[in-house]
Amino acid sequence: MDDKSVEGSIFQGRKSEMQEALKTHHLLRERNSALKAPKDAGPEAFTQWEHLFIQTLSTLPFLKEKLHGELGRIGTEVPPFLKEEEKALAGKLHEITQDFA
């Protein structure tokens, strides 16, 4: 294998990792924008809360850590805009959990 083909395969690998990181970031933002607490209260709201947890809340920590891992593998630190998005998400999650309690 010559040097150019080795460099090309390394670049292709990094390109794929970058694309995966972008997809994960997109999914995280999509879930964040869909994050809204159910308006109903009491036992009748249980199904709505269950759906919110299964579809959105339970996936957020995984997506955040997955994205951080992908960024680490491509040698990129977490950018400031992502830190701000994560801070806003943490605030939103706090509000929602307060609504649940």
C-alpha positions, 0 to 999 in steps of 0.5 A: 500500500502506498502512502497516498492510499493510507492517507486516503483511508485515514481521511475517509475514516475521520470523515465518517466519524465527523459525519456520525458526530454531526448526525448525533448532534442533529438528533440531540438538537431534535430531541431537545426541541421536542422536549415539552412537559405534558400539560395534564396532571394526575393519573391520566397524565401517566401515559404522556409522561411515560411516552416523554421518558421513553422517546426523549428523556431517556435518550438524552444522556446517551446522545450527549456522551456519544457525541462527546466520545465522537468529538474526542475520537476525531480530536475535537474539544466540545465547542462553546456553542455545544456547551451552551446548548447542553446548559440550556438543555439541563435547564429545560430538563430541570424545569420538566422534572420539577413539573413531574414532581 
